[in-house]
Amino acid sequence: MADLRLTLRARGAVAITDSVKPVDYNIPAPIPPPPMTPPISSHPAPATPDIQSTREAIQAGRDSAWAVRERATAIAQSSACRHVYMPGGFDISALGTAPAGAGTPLAGIALAGIPISVKDLFDVAGQTTAAGSTVLAQAPVAAHDCLAVARLRAAGAVILGRTNMVEFAFSAVGINPHYGTPVNPADTQVERIPGGSSSGAAVSVATGAALLGLGSDTGGSIRIPAALCGIVGFKSTARLVPALGALPLSTSLDTVCALTRSVRDAVLAHEVLAARTVTLAHKPLAMRRA
């Protein structure tokens, strides 16, 4: 070994040492897991009013269901909601029929007096389902509410109007050349796309013209406009909410769900539409996968 060391030094090679120093790989300390997510009921109310904060205000006497619908109607008729509703699809009469006790949500009725919008893909009794197209504009009116609309009505929701959408739900951009394109509410002075195909539903919720927008999702038609308009939307399990009475895009992939202003409202809307109770684990998914 000594002869080899001398030979290598003589030839200008790097000297070999008898002792080996440990290598410092600078491995950081493990990151501790995040704290457990608090129950959804303890989440702070969002900056903009959602369904649950609106109901709390009404029950506390700080607001009324009548006033909530008046404000929603005023927003729906403003320039911020241009092209949001289908021609003839905005129902001003919904404001003129205040039920008895309209000032306070009825106990046990999840959406009592809450203004909502319905995508022009779903049958509403007495109205034409055009799916954002001129081809079906003169089609016969629906004889019955589709199942999703019927469940929302049963929960006390007030339908203010039918919302514009991408023609036949066949795009994720949100453009409609026939009825105009709803303007992204991030900046109503500059016309930017809202995402689609549930474009009008997303803008109606984001602006406050509705506190819930009934929509559909096949390849992103709820999730994309929700992301672009800064609200909440998700694609539920296919056929968990029956699509009976909705014009199909893909019978195997279509889902019926809602756009809302908060996650807690999304849970509430899903419970109404799916007719089931959602049990929350109140802990991150990472802890459930362990």
C-alpha positions in Angstrom: 0.0 0.0 0.0 2.8 2.4 0.9 4.6 1.6 -2.5 1.3 2.3 -4.4 0.9 5.6 -2.5 4.4 6.7 -3.4 3.9 5.7 -7.1 0.7 7.7 -7.4 2.2 10.8 -5.8 5.2 10.5 -8.2 2.8 10.4 -11.2 0.8 13.5 -9.9 -2.3 11.5 -9.0 -4.5 12.3 -6.0 -3.0 11.0 -2.8 -4.8 8.1 -1.2 -5.5 8.5 2.5 -5.9 5.7 5.0 -8.9 7.5 6.7 -12.2 8.1 5.0 -14.3 11.2 5.9 -18.0 10.9 6.2 -20.1 12.5 3.4 -22.5 15.3 4.5 -25.6 14.9 2.3 -27.4 17.8 4.1 -30.6 15.8 4.5 -33.3 18.1 6.1 -35.2 17.1 9.1 -38.6 15.4 8.4 -41.5 17.9 8.0 -44.1 17.4 10.8 -47.6 16.5 9.6 -50.0 19.4 9.4 -52.5 20.0 12.2 -55.8 18.3 11.9 -58.4 20.3 10.0 -61.2 21.6 12.3 -64.8 20.4 11.7 -66.5 22.2 8.8 -69.0 23.7 11.2 -66.2 25.7 12.9 -64.7 27.1 9.6 -65.0 30.9 9.5 -67.6 32.3 7.2 -66.2 33.4 3.8 -65.6 37.0 3.0 -68.7 37.1 0.7 -72.0 35.8 2.0 -72.8 32.1 1.3 -75.9 30.1 2.0 -75.1 29.2 5.6 -74.0 32.7 6.6 -77.1 34.2 4.9 -79.4 31.8 6.8 -77.7 32.6 10.1 -78.2 36.4 9.4 -81.9 35.8 8.7 -82.4 33.7 11.7 -80.7 36.3 13.9 -83.0 39.0 12.5 -80.2 40.9 10.7 -81.6 40.1 7.3 -84.6 38.7 5.6 -85.2 36.2 2.8 -87.1 38.8 1.0 -84.2 41.3 1.1 -81.8 38.5 0.0 -83.8 37.8 -3.1 -84.2 41.5 -3.9 -80.4 42.0 -3.8 -79.9 38.9 -5.9 -82.4 40.2 -8.4 -80.7 43.6 -8.6 -77.4 41.9 -9.3 -78.9 39.6 -11.9 -80.2 42.6 -13.8 -77.0 44.5 -13.7 -74.3 44.8 -16.4 -72.1 42.3 -14.4 -74.6 39.6 -15.3 -75.0 40.5 -19.0 -75.4 37.3 -21.0 -75.7 35.2 -17.8 -79.4 34.4 -18.2 -81.1 32.9 -21.2 -83.5 35.2 -23.1 -86.8 35.0 -21.2 -85.1 32.7 -18.6 -85.0 35.3 -15.8 -88.0 34.9 -13.6 -88.8 38.2 -12.0 -92.1 36.8 -10.7 -90.1 34.7 -8.3 -89.4 37.9 -6.3 -93.1 38.8 -6.2 -94.3 35.8 -4.4 -93.1 35.9 -0.8 -94.3 32.8 1.1 -95.7 33.2 4.6 -92.8 33.5 7.1 -90.4 34.5 4.3 -88.4 36.4 6.8 -87.0 33.3 8.6 -85.8 30.1 7.0 -88.2 27.2 8.0 -86.7 24.8 10.4 -85.3 21.6 8.7 -85.6 23.1 5.2 -82.0 23.5 3.9 -82.5 26.1 1.2 -85.7 27.9 2.3 -85.9 31.2 0.4 -82.4 31.0 -1.0 -82.1 32.3 -4.6 -80.5 29.8 -7.1 -80.0 29.5 -10.8 -80.4 26.5 -13.1 -78.2 25.7 -16.1 -80.1 25.7 -19.4 -79.5 21.9 -19.6 -82.2 20.9 -17.0 -85.9 20.7 -17.4 -87.9 23.2 -15.5 -91.7 22.8 -15.7 -93.2 25.3 -18.2 -89.9 26.3 -19.7 -88.0 25.3 -22.8 -84.6 23.5 -22.3 -82.5 24.9 -25.2 -79.0 23.8 -23.9 -77.6 27.1 -25.1 -78.6 26.4 -28.7 -80.9 28.1 -31.2 -81.7 24.7 -32.6 -83.9 23.8 -29.5 -85.1 27.4 -28.8 -88.6 26.5 -30.1 -88.8 23.1 -28.6 -91.9 22.3 -26.5 -91.8 23.3 -22.8 -91.0 20.8 -20.2 -94.0 19.1 -18.6 -92.1 18.4 -15.3 -89.1 19.5 -13.3 -86.1 17.3 -13.7 -85.3 15.4 -10.5 -82.4 17.7 -9.5 -84.6 20.8 -9.8 -87.4 19.0 -7.9 -85.1 18.2 -5.0 -83.9 21.8 -4.9 -87.5 23.1 -4.9 -88.4 20.6 -2.1 -85.5 22.0 -0.1 -87.1 25.5 -0.4 -84.9 27.1 -3.1 -86.2 29.9 -5.2 -85.3 29.6 -8.9 -84.5 33.1 -10.2 -83.6 32.0 -13.8 -82.1 29.7 -16.3 -78.4 30.4 -17.0 -76.5 30.6 -20.3 -74.0 27.9 -21.2 -71.8 26.6 -23.9 -73.9 25.2 -26.7 -74.8 21.6 -25.9 -72.2 21.7 -23.1 -69.5 21.0 -25.7 -66.6 23.2 -24.6 -64.8 24.2 -21.4 -64.1 27.8 -22.5 -67.6 29.3 -21.8 -68.3 31.0 -25.2 -71.7 31.1 -26.7 -72.0 32.8 -30.1 -75.8 32.8 -30.1 -76.7 34.3 -26.7 -73.4 36.0 -25.8 -70.7 35.0 -23.4 -71.0 35.7 -19.7 -68.2 38.0 -18.5 -65.7 36.7 -15.9 -66.6 38.6 -12.7 -62.9 39.2 -11.9 -63.1 42.3 -14.1 -66.4 43.1 -15.6 -65.0 46.0 -17.6 -62.8 43.7 -19.7 -64.6 40.7 -21.2 -62.7 37.6 -20.3 -63.9 34.0 -20.5 -65.6 32.5 -17.5 -64.9 28.9 -18.3 -67.6 26.3 -19.2 -69.7 24.8 -20.0 -71.6 26.0 -16.9 -70.5 29.5 -17.6 -73.7 31.4 -16.6 -74.1 29.3 -13.5 -70.6 30.2 -12.3 -71.0 33.9 -13.0 -74.4 34.0 -11.3 -72.9 32.6 -8.1 -69.7 34.6 -8.2 -71.5 37.9 -8.6 -74.1 37.1 -5.9 -77.1 36.8 -8.4 -77.5 33.4 -6.9 -76.1 31.6 -3.9 -76.2 28.2 -5.7 -76.0 27.4 -9.4 -77.2 24.0 -10.6 -74.7 22.7 -13.2 -73.3 19.6 -14.8 -69.9 18.2 -15.2 -68.6 15.7 -17.8 -65.0 16.7 -18.4 -64.7 19.8 -16.3 -67.9 21.8 -16.9 -68.3 22.7 -13.2 -64.7 22.5 -12.1 -63.2 24.8 -14.8 -65.7 27.8 -14.5 -65.5 27.4 -10.7 -61.7 27.8 -10.8 -61.8 30.7 -13.3 -64.5 32.6 -11.4 -63.1 32.0 -7.9 -65.9 29.9 -6.4 -66.3 26.2 -5.4 -67.3 23.3 -7.7 -66.6 19.6 -7.8 -67.6 16.6 -9.9 -69.5 14.1 -7.8 -69.7 10.4 -8.5 -71.4 9.6 -11.8 -75.1 8.8 -11.3 -75.0 9.6 -7.6 -77.5 12.4 -8.5 -79.9 11.1 -11.2 -79.6 13.0 -14.5 -83.2 12.3 -15.4 -84.6 15.3 -17.2 -81.2 16.7 -18.2 -80.0 16.9 -21.8 -77.1 14.4 -22.0 -73.6 15.0 -23.3 -72.2 11.6 -22.3 -74.6 9.3 -20.5 -71.7 7.4 -18.9 -69.7 10.5 -17.7 -72.3 13.2 -17.0 -72.8 14.2 -13.4 -75.2 16.7 -11.8 -73.8 19.0 -9.1 -73.8 22.6 -8.0 -71.5 25.6 -7.9 -71.4 27.4 -4.6 -69.5 30.2 -2.8 -68.0 28.0 -0.1 -67.0 24.4 0.6 -69.6 24.1 3.4 -72.3 25.2 0.9 -71.0 22.6 -1.6 -71.5 19.9 1.1 -75.0 21.2 1.8 -75.9 21.3 -1.9 -74.6 17.8 -2.5 -76.7 16.5 0.4 -79.8 18.0 -1.1 -79.1 16.9 -4.7 -77.9 13.4 -3.7 -80.6 13.0 -1.1 -78.1 11.7 1.5 -76.2 12.9 4.5 -72.5 13.5 4.1 -70.3 12.3 7.0 -67.1 14.3 7.3 -64.0 12.7 8.7 -62.6 16.1 10.0 -59.1 15.1 9.1 -56.7 15.5 6.2 -56.8 12.8 3.4 -53.0 12.2 4.1 -53.9 10.8 7.5 -56.6 8.6 6.1 -54.1 7.0 3.6 -51.6 6.1 6.3 
